[in-house]
């Protein structure tokens, strides 16, 4: 599979730069968003499962796609300062796909925006426990500037980040 592009965008309407990377996410100035390529591939998987008669597999894959789309909506809402709406969207996404690490990562970003650092740390850990693998993108997320040097956060990152 070819490496998808990562879209780096600001929270304001600015130019979008694309850089090829190996991870299927898009880094924005608000959280980390699933890439369109990742969502498209998963949507095709859902369609294939459905056409092969695997209804439960299609449902699970479709819920995963829906959760990723909901993460994108929540990021857009956070960018506009609609934190309550973003929280609802992320909670709904977690219901659809409770193992989607980007749901918890972006909930952590939301908690930071709300000034709830302790809750953010819990959400970061939930993200890491659910397979978060986008540590390079995380380093570029300006929403983490206020927590980046917090010893509790650095300990969490050290605990879960694997070197490749």
Secondary structure, DSSP 8 states (H G I E B T S, - for coil): ----EEEEB-SSS---EEEE-SSSEEEBSSSEEE-HHHHHHHHHHHHHHHHTT-HHHHHHHHHHHHHHHHHHHHHHHHHTT-HHHHHHHHHHHHHH-TT-HHHHHHHHHHHHHTT-HHHHHHHHHHHHHTT---HHHHHT-GGGTTTTT-HHHHHHHHHH----
